[in-house]
Amino acid sequence: MNSLKYLNKYLLKYKWRLGLGIIFVAISNVFAIYPPQIIREAFDQVARFISKEEVVNNGDMPWIAAFTKDMDLTKSLIFFAVLVMVMALLKGLFTFFTRQTIIIMSRLIEFDLKNEVYAHYQELSMPFYKRNNTGDIMNRISEDVSRTRNYLGPGIMYSINLVTLFIFVISVMLSINVKLTLYALAPLPVLSVLIYYVSNVINKKSEAVQAQLSNLSTLAQETFSGIRILKSFVKEDYANQALDKAATTYKEKNLDLVKTEALFMPIMTLLIGLSTIFTIYIGSKIYIEAVEAGVPPPISPGNIAEFVIYVNMLTWPVTALGWVTSLVQRAAASQRRINEFLETKPEIVSGTTPLQNMKGEIEFKNVGFVYPDSGTKALDGINFQVSPGETLAIIGRTGSGKSTIADLVCRLYDPTSGSVYMDGINLKELDLNALRGNTGYVPQEVFLFSDNIANNIAFGYSEEMPPFEKIERAAKDAAIYDNIMDFPKQFETILGERGITLSGGQKQRISIARAIIKKPKLMIFDDCLSAVDTETEEKILSSLDRIGKQSTCIIISHRVSSVKNANKIIVLDEGRIAEEGTHNQLIEAKGLYFDIYERQLLEDQKTALN
């Protein structure tokens, strides 16, 4: 239960609903207590009628006796039947009120908890998402939260019902006959011990089931996301076999859990049945022995019937105890998984210094970076400065650390050594939202939402939808406008998941439009022109040159044609700056940049000849 303590803050938040629910449970059980007493009176009246003798009636209800004293037996029994129905209706009414308070409370808490988990996901840093797969992340906010809700709703409701009903029923039973009560309740201690041991087994098996469900969700998600690759390599059968294997493991773990629960429930029912047998046997024996001894019986036949009803009234709550135990154990396993993520602290914490009138001056001072999970050294001793309004180009071989610089500027990571400054202020001290709000970033891996083209472009603007003219202008600047107008629904065209309905170049250009629509003070383009032709590249670079006069621009590329017009070019090699200067200066130096330039020039000539 330790993991479930986290939910106490929500129970406190909805304490009025919970309090009303407890009151309604108590009232509904009060109306559940009276029908057995009414039935007892009916039995005793029938016994009086048959024996023509006075029958001892422990705990008579005077108001019923007074009301029925002048009635004949038939009218009395009809009156008792109507009274039992009225009590049942009143119990049902307050049971309805119970569900309207406690069950709705659990739904409200489920809503709050999902929002809290989702908001926390937004705060966590990039390493978290590299360490955890998407299926597991999704499963904890969906399946795990739903299981937790079962504890907050049915679990709490039936537990309160069990406690209040036990208090009422056992109090009445003890007031009638202590000996008969003790015999009737004799199997319950055995039941308690059984629940204690079985619940531990259920808990362990529940955790195994949830962990395997996460694996299954991850596999399915990856299969659907990579369906193009699967079909290209004719791996449908392989994917089916992998999913079947994971699903079979999940089924086996689930069946293992269900078998434990299936064995648990019949044993509980058996023990409750023994209580009924003990009640009838011991009650009858006490009554017969008193009659044979010629003394007034301490209980009447009606009391025995009353005890049987009370014992059966306890059957469902006690049986539900096993079910509730299973719910609580599953919820505890799920909440432990949720807490594991909620207790994860973001590695990138926002500073408090506001960023007002951002200019876009960037400076790297002896920056080094090692990826925390892989231990790969990406950057070592990087020093450079970019003035406001300048364009910095970064070029180098694959794996030289180009994208890492972009990640550090956006503060998706913090440098392992050294510092990064924006307008002379260390990025760690700056308000993170203000920094990223003034940055237009086009990552190497383009991501588009399953929405229309207009909304995908407008996503980079602000919280509000921009005027349509701005969306059109951004599309034209990104050289994607003509392509969009060729679509039947133009800007209203719905894109498939991750923009799968577009070509690679079209996706890149929509991402560029999204980054430049708000004309940010800092623009970062991470190899985002790799899928476009030379002519389109020239159009985009020309637009960026015009837009970027008031913005600092970082262009990361492996193509010289994309970087040649930059104010400053940095050539990276194995995480270090190998060369630095303008295009002409680097060509004259005849170093690494010159080698890249000549090689690409030769490739372009071969392409032209072909």
Backbone torsions as a table, in degrees:
resi	resn	phi	psi	omega
1	MET	NA	-11.5	-177.1
2	ASN	-57.5	-41.2	-177.9
3	SER	-66.1	-28.9	-178.3
4	LEU	-77.7	-10.1	177.8
5	LYS	-61.6	-24.7	179.8
6	TYR	-58.6	-28.7	-176.1
7	LEU	-80.9	-6.6	-177.5
8	ASN	-60.8	-31.2	179.7
9	LYS	-64.0	-32.1	177.9
10	TYR	-76.1	-37.1	175.8
11	LEU	-62.4	-36.4	177.0
12	LEU	-68.2	-37.8	-179.9
13	LYS	-62.6	-39.0	-178.5
14	TYR	-107.7	37.7	-175.2
15	LYS	-62.2	-31.5	-179.3
16	TRP	-69.4	-40.3	176.0
17	ARG	-64.4	-42.6	179.9
18	LEU	-64.9	-43.2	179.5
19	GLY	-61.9	-44.9	177.2
20	LEU	-62.8	-38.6	178.8
21	GLY	-60.9	-42.5	178.6
22	ILE	-62.8	-42.5	179.2
23	ILE	-62.7	-43.8	-179.7
24	PHE	-65.3	-37.8	176.6
25	VAL	-61.4	-45.6	-179.5
26	ALA	-61.5	-44.6	-179.1
27	ILE	-65.1	-41.9	179.6
28	SER	-62.4	-35.1	178.9
29	ASN	-75.6	-25.8	173.6
30	VAL	-62.4	-43.6	178.8
31	PHE	-71.9	-17.9	175.7
32	ALA	-80.6	-21.6	-177.2
33	ILE	-76.3	-34.4	-172.6
34	TYR	-73.2	-38.5	-178.9
35	PRO	-53.2	-43.4	177.4
36	PRO	-60.2	-35.4	179.1
37	GLN	-69.0	-36.3	176.6
38	ILE	-66.4	-42.1	177.9
39	ILE	-64.3	-37.9	175.8
40	ARG	-58.5	-44.4	179.2
41	GLU	-62.8	-38.8	178.7
42	ALA	-64.6	-44.7	177.4
43	PHE	-58.5	-44.3	-176.4
44	ASP	-68.3	-35.1	177.6
45	GLN	-66.5	-40.3	176.7
46	VAL	-62.7	-41.3	179.2
47	ALA	-62.6	-39.7	178.0
48	ARG	-63.8	-42.2	-177.8
49	PHE	-64.2	-39.6	-177.2
50	ILE	-73.5	-47.4	-173.6
51	SER	-85.1	-15.1	-175.8
52	LYS	57.2	21.2	-180.0
53	GLU	-122.1	160.2	176.1
54	GLU	-75.9	130.8	-179.7
55	VAL	-110.4	131.4	178.9
56	VAL	-61.9	132.6	-175.5
57	ASN	-131.2	89.8	-179.6
58	ASN	-62.2	130.4	173.0
59	GLY	72.7	32.7	176.7
60	ASP	-52.9	146.9	173.4
61	MET	-93.9	103.9	-172.9
62	PRO	-54.4	-38.0	-175.7
63	TRP	-67.6	-30.7	176.5
64	ILE	-73.6	-43.0	180.0
65	ALA	-60.5	-40.6	-179.6
66	ALA	-68.7	-35.6	-176.3
67	PHE	-74.2	-31.6	-174.3
68	THR	-105.3	7.1	-173.0
69	LYS	-66.4	-29.5	-179.0
70	ASP	-98.0	2.4	179.8
71	MET	-88.0	152.9	170.1
72	ASP	-81.3	174.5	-173.5
73	LEU	-60.7	-43.0	-177.1
74	THR	-61.9	-47.5	-179.7
75	LYS	-64.9	-36.9	178.6
76	SER	-62.7	-43.2	-178.8
77	LEU	-67.0	-38.2	176.4
78	ILE	-63.6	-41.4	178.7
79	PHE	-61.5	-43.0	179.1
80	PHE	-63.2	-40.6	-179.9
81	ALA	-63.3	-44.4	178.9
82	VAL	-63.3	-40.9	-179.5
83	LEU	-62.7	-41.7	178.2
84	VAL	-63.2	-39.8	178.5
85	MET	-64.7	-41.4	178.7
86	VAL	-62.3	-43.6	178.5
87	MET	-61.7	-39.8	-180.0
88	ALA	-65.4	-40.0	178.4
89	LEU	-64.7	-42.5	179.1
90	LEU	-64.9	-40.8	177.0
91	LYS	-62.5	-42.8	178.2
92	GLY	-62.5	-39.4	-179.7
93	LEU	-62.0	-46.7	-178.3
94	PHE	-75.8	-23.8	171.4
95	THR	-66.5	-38.4	175.3
96	PHE	-61.0	-45.9	177.6
97	PHE	-60.8	-36.7	178.5
98	THR	-60.4	-46.9	-178.8
99	ARG	-67.9	-33.4	179.1
100	GLN	-69.1	-19.2	178.7
101	THR	-100.7	-57.4	-173.3
102	ILE	-73.8	-44.4	-178.6
103	ILE	-67.8	-41.5	176.8
104	ILE	-64.7	-37.3	175.3
105	MET	-56.9	-42.7	-178.8
106	SER	-65.6	-35.3	177.8
107	ARG	-68.3	-39.0	177.9
108	LEU	-65.4	-39.6	178.2
109	ILE	-68.0	-38.3	176.5
110	GLU	-59.2	-43.9	177.8
111	PHE	-60.3	-47.0	-178.9
112	ASP	-65.0	-41.4	-177.1
113	LEU	-67.5	-40.9	177.6
114	LYS	-62.3	-41.7	178.3
115	ASN	-64.7	-38.3	179.9
116	GLU	-66.0	-45.6	179.7
117	VAL	-62.8	-43.5	-179.1
118	TYR	-64.4	-43.4	178.8
119	ALA	-63.1	-37.0	179.0
120	HIS	-68.3	-36.6	175.8
121	TYR	-57.5	-39.0	-178.9
122	GLN	-64.6	-30.6	-176.2
123	GLU	-81.2	-23.3	-174.6
124	LEU	-71.0	151.7	-173.3
125	SER	-86.0	172.2	-176.7
126	MET	-57.7	-39.8	-180.0
127	PRO	-56.9	-32.6	178.7
128	PHE	-59.1	-44.6	-176.7
129	TYR	-75.5	-18.9	174.6
130	LYS	-81.8	-27.7	-179.7
131	ARG	-83.7	-24.2	-175.4
132	ASN	-119.8	137.6	-178.9
133	ASN	-81.3	158.3	-174.4
134	THR	-62.8	-40.5	-178.9
135	GLY	-59.8	-42.3	-180.0
136	ASP	-67.3	-41.2	178.7
137	ILE	-61.6	-44.2	179.8
138	MET	-67.2	-39.1	-175.8
139	ASN	-65.4	-34.1	-177.6
140	ARG	-72.3	-28.3	-180.0
141	ILE	-89.8	-12.5	-179.0
142	SER	-110.8	-74.8	-175.1
143	GLU	-64.9	-43.8	-177.4
144	ASP	-67.1	-41.3	178.9
145	VAL	-66.2	-36.6	178.2
146	SER	-64.0	-39.6	178.4
147	ARG	-69.3	-34.1	175.9
148	THR	-64.6	-37.6	178.3
149	ARG	-61.6	-34.6	178.2
150	ASN	-61.7	-30.9	175.0
151	TYR	-71.7	-42.1	-177.0
152	LEU	-71.9	-28.1	-178.5
153	GLY	-98.2	-91.5	-179.3
154	PRO	-56.9	-38.3	-178.2
155	GLY	-59.7	-51.4	-179.7
156	ILE	-68.6	-42.2	-177.1
157	MET	-61.0	-48.1	-178.3
158	TYR	-73.0	-28.9	176.1
159	SER	-66.7	-45.9	177.6
160	ILE	-62.6	-41.5	179.0
161	ASN	-61.1	-41.7	179.7
162	LEU	-62.8	-46.8	-177.5
163	VAL	-63.5	-50.6	-177.4
164	THR	-64.5	-42.0	-179.9
165	LEU	-64.7	-40.6	177.9
166	PHE	-61.0	-45.2	-179.0
167	ILE	-61.4	-47.3	-178.4
168	PHE	-65.5	-50.0	-174.0
169	VAL	-65.9	-48.0	-176.7
170	ILE	-66.7	-34.4	177.3
171	SER	-61.6	-45.5	179.3
172	VAL	-65.3	-43.6	-179.4
173	MET	-62.2	-43.4	178.9
174	LEU	-65.1	-34.0	179.5
175	SER	-69.2	-22.6	179.8
176	ILE	-85.9	-53.1	-179.4
177	ASN	-161.6	117.8	-175.6
178	VAL	-67.8	-43.5	-176.8
179	LYS	-61.5	-47.3	-179.8
180	LEU	-64.1	-35.7	178.4
181	THR	-63.5	-44.1	-178.5
182	LEU	-64.5	-39.6	177.1
183	TYR	-66.4	-40.3	-178.4
184	ALA	-64.6	-33.5	-176.6
185	LEU	-96.9	3.9	-176.5
186	ALA	-56.2	-40.5	-178.5
187	PRO	-70.3	-15.7	-173.0
188	LEU	-63.9	-40.1	176.6
189	PRO	-58.8	-38.0	176.9
190	VAL	-62.1	-39.5	179.0
191	LEU	-63.1	-39.6	-180.0
192	SER	-62.8	-44.6	179.1
193	VAL	-64.1	-40.2	179.5
194	LEU	-62.3	-44.3	-179.9
195	ILE	-62.1	-40.5	-177.8
196	TYR	-60.7	-45.9	-176.8
197	TYR	-75.9	-42.4	-176.9
198	VAL	-67.4	-34.6	-178.2
199	SER	-61.6	-35.5	177.4
200	ASN	-64.0	-40.5	178.3
201	VAL	-65.4	-43.4	179.9
202	ILE	-60.7	-40.1	-178.6
203	ASN	-61.4	-48.8	-179.1
204	LYS	-62.4	-42.0	-178.7
205	LYS	-71.3	-31.1	177.1
206	SER	-65.0	-42.0	178.2
207	GLU	-61.7	-41.4	179.5
208	ALA	-64.5	-39.6	179.2
209	VAL	-63.6	-45.8	-178.4
210	GLN	-65.1	-39.7	179.1
211	ALA	-63.4	-41.4	179.7
212	GLN	-70.0	-33.4	176.9
213	LEU	-63.3	-38.0	176.3
214	SER	-62.0	-43.3	177.9
215	ASN	-61.4	-41.4	-179.9
216	LEU	-65.1	-43.1	179.1
217	SER	-62.9	-42.0	179.4
218	THR	-61.9	-45.5	-179.0
219	LEU	-62.6	-43.1	179.7
220	ALA	-65.2	-42.9	-179.6
221	GLN	-62.2	-43.9	179.8
222	GLU	-67.1	-35.2	178.8
223	THR	-64.0	-46.2	-178.7
224	PHE	-70.1	-38.3	179.6
225	SER	-67.1	-34.5	-178.0
226	GLY	-102.8	28.4	-174.7
227	ILE	-61.5	-32.3	179.8
228	ARG	-63.7	-43.1	178.9
229	ILE	-67.0	-41.8	179.6
230	LEU	-57.7	-46.9	-178.2
231	LYS	-70.1	-35.2	-179.9
232	SER	-63.1	-37.4	-178.3
233	PHE	-98.4	9.9	179.3
234	VAL	52.0	52.7	-176.8
235	LYS	-110.0	22.8	-179.3
236	GLU	-60.4	-43.5	-179.4
237	ASP	-64.7	-39.7	178.3
238	TYR	-62.2	-43.2	179.6
239	ALA	-64.8	-40.4	178.4
240	ASN	-62.5	-41.8	179.9
241	GLN	-66.1	-40.6	179.3
242	ALA	-64.9	-43.0	179.5
243	LEU	-67.9	-39.5	178.9
244	ASP	-62.7	-39.5	179.3
245	LYS	-65.2	-44.7	179.1
246	ALA	-66.3	-40.4	-179.8
247	ALA	-67.1	-36.6	177.9
248	THR	-65.2	-41.9	177.0
249	THR	-61.4	-43.4	178.4
250	TYR	-62.9	-42.3	179.2
251	LYS	-62.0	-44.7	-179.0
252	GLU	-63.5	-41.9	178.2
253	LYS	-66.3	-38.2	178.8
254	ASN	-68.2	-42.5	178.2
255	LEU	-64.2	-36.2	176.8
256	ASP	-60.8	-41.7	177.5
257	LEU	-67.4	-43.7	-178.3
258	VAL	-64.6	-37.1	178.9
259	LYS	-62.1	-40.3	177.7
260	THR	-62.8	-44.5	179.4
261	GLU	-68.1	-37.2	-179.5
262	ALA	-65.1	-34.8	177.7
263	LEU	-74.0	-32.7	-176.6
264	PHE	-66.8	-46.1	-173.7
265	MET	-64.7	-46.5	178.4
266	PRO	-61.8	-37.0	178.4
267	ILE	-63.6	-40.5	177.5
268	MET	-63.0	-44.1	179.1
269	THR	-62.2	-38.4	177.9
270	LEU	-61.7	-44.7	-179.1
271	LEU	-65.8	-37.5	176.2
272	ILE	-66.3	-39.3	177.1
273	GLY	-61.9	-37.5	176.7
274	LEU	-61.8	-35.3	177.7
275	SER	-62.0	-41.1	178.6
276	THR	-65.0	-43.2	179.2
277	ILE	-62.2	-45.7	178.8
278	PHE	-60.2	-39.6	-178.2
279	THR	-63.1	-49.0	-178.3
280	ILE	-66.5	-44.0	-176.4
281	TYR	-67.3	-52.6	-176.8
282	ILE	-68.2	-40.1	178.9
283	GLY	-62.3	-45.8	179.1
284	SER	-63.4	-41.0	-179.5
285	LYS	-62.5	-44.1	179.2
286	ILE	-61.8	-42.8	-178.1
287	TYR	-67.9	-46.7	-177.3
288	ILE	-64.4	-42.7	-180.0
289	GLU	-61.8	-37.6	179.0
290	ALA	-68.1	-42.3	179.9
291	VAL	-64.6	-43.0	179.7
292	GLU	-66.1	-31.1	179.8
293	ALA	-82.3	-7.4	178.8
294	GLY	74.9	24.0	178.6
295	VAL	-113.9	155.5	178.6
296	PRO	-61.3	126.5	179.8
297	PRO	-62.8	137.3	178.3
298	PRO	-69.3	-18.2	177.0
299	ILE	-134.7	157.3	178.4
300	SER	-105.2	166.8	173.4
301	PRO	-56.0	-32.9	177.9
302	GLY	-64.7	-34.4	177.4
303	ASN	-64.3	-37.6	178.8
304	ILE	-64.3	-45.8	177.4
305	ALA	-60.6	-39.7	179.3
306	GLU	-62.4	-41.9	179.7
307	PHE	-65.1	-39.9	179.6
308	VAL	-61.8	-41.5	178.8
309	ILE	-65.7	-42.4	179.7
310	TYR	-62.0	-42.4	178.9
311	VAL	-62.6	-42.0	178.0
312	ASN	-70.1	-28.1	173.8
313	MET	-64.0	-31.9	179.1
314	LEU	-80.4	-12.7	-176.6
315	THR	-60.6	-51.8	-178.0
316	TRP	-65.5	-48.4	179.1
317	PRO	-58.6	-40.5	-179.1
318	VAL	-71.2	-38.5	174.9
319	THR	-64.2	-40.4	178.3
320	ALA	-64.8	-23.8	178.1
321	LEU	-58.9	-40.9	176.9
322	GLY	-66.0	-41.5	178.9
323	TRP	-66.0	-43.3	178.4
324	VAL	-63.4	-39.6	177.7
325	THR	-58.9	-42.5	177.8
326	SER	-63.5	-42.5	178.2
327	LEU	-60.5	-45.1	-177.4
328	VAL	-65.8	-41.1	-179.4
329	GLN	-65.9	-41.8	177.6
330	ARG	-65.5	-41.7	179.0
331	ALA	-63.9	-39.6	179.7
332	ALA	-63.6	-41.6	178.3
333	ALA	-64.5	-41.6	180.0
334	SER	-69.3	-42.8	-178.4
335	GLN	-67.1	-31.1	176.6
336	ARG	-63.5	-39.0	177.6
337	ARG	-68.8	-39.3	178.1
338	ILE	-64.9	-45.5	-179.2
339	ASN	-60.3	-34.2	-179.6
340	GLU	-57.9	-40.3	178.4
341	PHE	-78.8	-40.4	-179.1
342	LEU	-64.5	-28.6	179.8
343	GLU	-84.7	-7.0	176.5
344	THR	-71.9	123.5	-178.4
345	LYS	-89.9	137.7	176.1
346	PRO	-63.6	134.2	-179.1
347	GLU	-77.1	-23.3	176.7
348	ILE	-105.4	110.6	-178.3
349	VAL	-107.8	131.3	-177.7
350	SER	-65.5	140.1	173.5
351	GLY	-79.3	-178.7	-176.4
352	THR	-111.1	-10.0	-177.5
353	THR	-74.7	119.9	179.3
354	PRO	-69.8	149.4	-179.8
355	LEU	-109.1	94.2	-176.9
356	GLN	-101.9	136.7	179.0
357	ASN	51.6	55.7	-178.8
358	MET	-57.2	132.7	-179.6
359	LYS	-96.8	-36.1	179.6
360	GLY	101.0	21.2	176.8
361	GLU	-81.6	124.2	-177.1
362	ILE	-117.7	138.9	177.3
363	GLU	-141.9	130.1	173.6
364	PHE	-105.9	125.1	178.7
365	LYS	-117.3	104.7	175.8
366	ASN	49.7	48.8	-174.5
367	VAL	-82.8	130.9	172.6
368	GLY	-128.0	149.6	-179.9
369	PHE	-147.0	133.1	175.1
370	VAL	-123.8	125.6	179.2
371	TYR	-63.6	126.4	-170.1
372	PRO	-63.5	-35.3	-175.1
373	ASP	-84.7	-42.5	-177.1
374	SER	-89.5	-21.3	-176.6
375	GLY	76.7	10.8	-179.7
376	THR	-73.5	129.1	178.0
377	LYS	-86.3	111.0	-174.8
378	ALA	-93.6	-38.3	-177.8
379	LEU	-133.4	149.3	-179.2
380	ASP	-148.2	112.3	174.8
381	GLY	63.9	47.1	-178.5
382	ILE	-86.2	126.7	177.4
383	ASN	-134.2	123.3	172.3
384	PHE	-164.4	166.5	179.5
385	GLN	-140.9	138.0	177.8
386	VAL	-122.4	124.7	179.9
387	SER	-80.2	157.6	178.9
388	PRO	-57.3	134.3	178.2
389	GLY	85.2	-7.5	179.7
390	GLU	-84.0	161.5	174.8
391	THR	-112.4	121.6	176.8
392	LEU	-105.3	130.2	176.2
393	ALA	-111.7	139.1	178.9
394	ILE	-123.2	124.0	-177.8
395	ILE	-131.8	153.9	179.8
396	GLY	167.2	172.3	-179.8
397	ARG	-69.1	165.4	176.1
398	THR	-60.1	132.0	179.3
399	GLY	84.1	10.4	-178.1
400	SER	-83.1	-9.4	177.1
401	GLY	107.7	14.1	-176.3
402	LYS	-63.9	-51.9	-177.7
403	SER	-65.9	-27.8	179.4
404	THR	-62.5	-37.5	177.7
405	ILE	-62.3	-41.3	178.2
406	ALA	-63.0	-41.5	179.0
407	ASP	-63.2	-37.4	-179.7
408	LEU	-71.4	-37.4	178.7
409	VAL	-65.8	-39.4	176.8
410	CYS	-79.1	-5.4	-177.2
411	ARG	56.8	42.7	167.7
412	LEU	-74.9	-24.9	172.2
413	TYR	-133.9	160.5	170.4
414	ASP	-105.0	143.4	-179.7
415	PRO	-62.9	145.5	176.9
416	THR	-69.1	-36.1	176.4
417	SER	-142.6	157.7	-178.4
418	GLY	78.7	-172.0	-176.1
419	SER	-143.6	152.4	174.6
420	VAL	-116.0	134.3	-176.3
421	TYR	-121.1	143.9	172.0
422	MET	-123.1	120.7	-176.5
423	ASP	52.0	37.3	176.8
424	GLY	82.2	3.1	-178.9
425	ILE	-113.1	133.0	177.4
426	ASN	-59.0	133.0	-177.9
427	LEU	-57.7	-30.1	-179.3
428	LYS	-65.7	-21.8	-178.5
429	GLU	-92.7	-15.1	-175.1
430	LEU	-81.9	150.4	171.5
431	ASP	-63.9	121.1	-170.9
432	LEU	-65.8	-40.7	-179.1
433	ASN	-65.5	-37.1	179.2
434	ALA	-66.4	-40.4	179.1
435	LEU	-62.4	-51.2	-176.9
436	ARG	-73.1	-27.0	177.8
437	GLY	-68.0	-22.8	178.4
438	ASN	-98.9	11.3	-176.3
439	THR	-118.5	133.5	171.1
440	GLY	-106.0	116.9	-170.8
441	TYR	-123.1	126.2	173.5
442	VAL	-113.4	103.7	-176.0
443	PRO	-73.9	167.9	-179.9
444	GLN	-65.7	-39.5	177.4
445	GLU	-95.4	103.9	-175.6
446	VAL	-70.8	136.4	177.0
447	PHE	-129.4	123.7	175.4
448	LEU	-118.7	148.6	-177.7
449	PHE	-87.8	157.8	177.6
450	SER	-77.5	71.6	-176.3
451	ASP	-146.6	-179.0	178.6
452	ASN	-76.8	166.8	-174.9
453	ILE	-63.4	-41.1	-178.7
454	ALA	-59.4	-45.0	-179.4
455	ASN	-68.7	-32.6	177.3
456	ASN	-65.9	-39.4	178.1
457	ILE	-72.0	-42.6	-178.0
458	ALA	-68.0	-16.8	-179.0
459	PHE	-56.3	-31.6	-177.4
460	GLY	-84.5	-0.4	-173.9
461	TYR	-79.2	-72.0	-179.8
462	SER	-170.6	-162.9	178.9
463	GLU	-67.9	-27.6	-176.7
464	GLU	-99.4	158.0	177.1
465	MET	-75.1	127.0	-179.3
466	PRO	-75.0	163.2	172.9
467	PRO	-58.1	147.0	-176.2
468	PHE	-61.3	-28.7	179.5
469	GLU	-61.6	-35.9	178.2
470	LYS	-67.7	-38.3	177.9
471	ILE	-63.6	-44.2	178.4
472	GLU	-63.2	-42.7	-178.8
473	ARG	-62.8	-42.0	179.3
474	ALA	-64.5	-40.1	178.7
475	ALA	-63.9	-39.7	178.8
476	LYS	-67.7	-41.6	179.7
477	ASP	-65.0	-29.4	179.8
478	ALA	-91.0	5.0	177.4
479	ALA	60.0	36.6	178.8
480	ILE	-118.0	-6.1	-173.6
481	TYR	-59.5	-47.2	-177.5
482	ASP	-62.1	-39.8	177.8
483	ASN	-62.9	-41.5	-179.0
484	ILE	-64.0	-41.2	-178.1
485	MET	-68.4	-19.2	177.0
486	ASP	-77.7	-18.0	178.7
487	PHE	-73.6	145.7	-179.3
488	PRO	-55.2	-41.6	-178.0
489	LYS	-101.5	6.2	175.2
490	GLN	51.8	-123.4	-175.9
491	PHE	-69.6	-14.9	178.8
492	GLU	-89.1	4.0	179.2
493	THR	-61.8	126.0	179.4
494	ILE	-84.0	128.7	179.4
495	LEU	-89.0	148.6	174.2
496	GLY	-73.4	178.6	-179.0
497	GLU	-56.6	129.5	-178.4
498	ARG	58.5	23.8	178.3
499	GLY	70.8	30.2	-172.9
500	ILE	-64.1	-20.4	-178.6
501	THR	-78.9	-6.6	-179.2
502	LEU	-105.4	161.7	173.6
503	SER	-77.0	169.1	-179.1
504	GLY	-62.1	-41.9	179.6
505	GLY	-66.4	-37.7	178.9
506	GLN	-66.3	-40.6	177.6
507	LYS	-62.6	-42.4	179.9
508	GLN	-62.6	-40.8	-176.3
509	ARG	-72.6	-33.7	175.2
510	ILE	-67.2	-36.9	176.5
511	SER	-64.4	-38.0	177.4
512	ILE	-65.5	-43.6	178.2
513	ALA	-59.8	-39.8	179.2
514	ARG	-63.8	-35.0	-177.0
515	ALA	-77.2	-32.1	-172.7
516	ILE	-98.1	-5.8	-173.4
517	ILE	-61.9	-33.0	-178.6
518	LYS	-94.7	4.4	179.6
519	LYS	49.5	65.8	-176.3
520	PRO	-72.6	162.6	178.7
521	LYS	-73.3	-21.4	178.6
522	LEU	-132.9	127.5	177.2
523	MET	-121.6	132.4	-179.5
524	ILE	-125.5	123.5	179.8
525	PHE	-120.0	106.7	-174.8
526	ASP	-97.3	93.4	177.0
527	ASP	49.6	45.2	-173.6
528	CYS	-95.7	8.3	178.2
529	LEU	-117.1	15.7	-174.7
530	SER	-70.2	-24.1	-174.9
531	ALA	-104.3	12.6	179.8
532	VAL	-111.7	156.8	179.9
533	ASP	-78.0	170.8	-175.4
534	THR	-62.4	-40.7	-178.6
535	GLU	-64.1	-45.7	178.7
536	THR	-65.4	-37.1	178.1
537	GLU	-60.2	-41.6	179.5
538	GLU	-63.9	-40.7	179.1
539	LYS	-62.6	-44.9	-178.2
540	ILE	-65.5	-44.6	-179.5
541	LEU	-64.0	-35.7	176.9
542	SER	-64.5	-41.7	177.4
543	SER	-65.8	-41.5	-179.8
544	LEU	-65.3	-36.5	178.8
545	ASP	-64.2	-37.8	179.0
546	ARG	-72.4	-46.1	-179.1
547	ILE	-67.8	-37.5	-170.6
548	GLY	-80.5	7.4	179.6
549	LYS	-62.7	-31.0	179.0
550	GLN	-101.2	8.1	-175.9
551	SER	-130.0	149.7	170.7
552	THR	-82.7	136.1	-174.2
553	CYS	-128.2	132.1	174.1
554	ILE	-116.4	118.4	178.5
555	ILE	-112.0	120.6	178.3
556	ILE	-108.1	127.0	-176.3
557	SER	-157.3	164.0	172.0
558	HIS	-108.9	2.8	-179.7
559	ARG	-108.2	128.6	-179.6
560	VAL	-63.3	-34.2	-177.9
561	SER	-61.3	-25.5	-178.9
562	SER	-81.7	-21.2	-170.3
563	VAL	-115.9	-6.9	-168.8
564	LYS	-64.2	-25.0	-177.3
565	ASN	-93.6	5.7	-177.9
566	ALA	-69.7	153.0	176.9
567	ASN	-65.1	-33.5	-179.2
568	LYS	-146.0	139.2	179.1
569	ILE	-121.3	132.1	175.2
570	ILE	-112.3	129.7	177.3
571	VAL	-104.8	117.0	-179.5
572	LEU	-97.6	144.1	176.0
573	ASP	-147.6	112.7	179.6
574	GLU	54.8	44.1	174.3
575	GLY	81.9	2.8	179.3
576	ARG	-121.2	155.6	174.9
577	ILE	-79.3	111.2	-179.8
578	ALA	-84.0	-37.3	-179.2
579	GLU	-147.8	158.0	-179.6
580	GLU	-153.6	136.2	179.5
581	GLY	156.8	-168.6	175.9
582	THR	-85.2	173.1	179.9
583	HIS	-57.9	-48.3	-177.7
584	ASN	-64.7	-40.8	-179.7
585	GLN	-62.9	-41.6	-177.9
586	LEU	-72.1	-31.9	176.6
587	ILE	-66.6	-42.6	-179.9
588	GLU	-66.3	-31.3	-179.0
589	ALA	-69.8	-21.7	178.3
590	LYS	52.6	46.2	178.1
591	GLY	-106.0	-141.0	-177.2
592	LEU	-63.1	-41.2	179.6
593	TYR	-62.1	-41.6	178.9
594	PHE	-62.7	-38.3	178.1
595	ASP	-64.2	-43.4	178.7
596	ILE	-63.2	-43.2	-178.9
597	TYR	-61.3	-47.8	-178.6
598	GLU	-64.7	-40.9	-179.0
599	ARG	-64.2	-42.7	179.9
600	GLN	-70.7	-35.2	177.1
601	LEU	-62.7	-41.7	178.2
602	LEU	-64.8	-41.8	179.3
603	GLU	-63.8	-40.7	178.9
604	ASP	-63.5	-39.1	179.3
605	GLN	-65.2	-41.5	178.3
606	LYS	-63.7	-39.6	179.4
607	THR	-64.4	-40.3	-179.8
608	ALA	-65.0	-39.0	-179.8
609	LEU	-67.3	-36.3	-179.6
610	ASN	-72.6	NA	NA
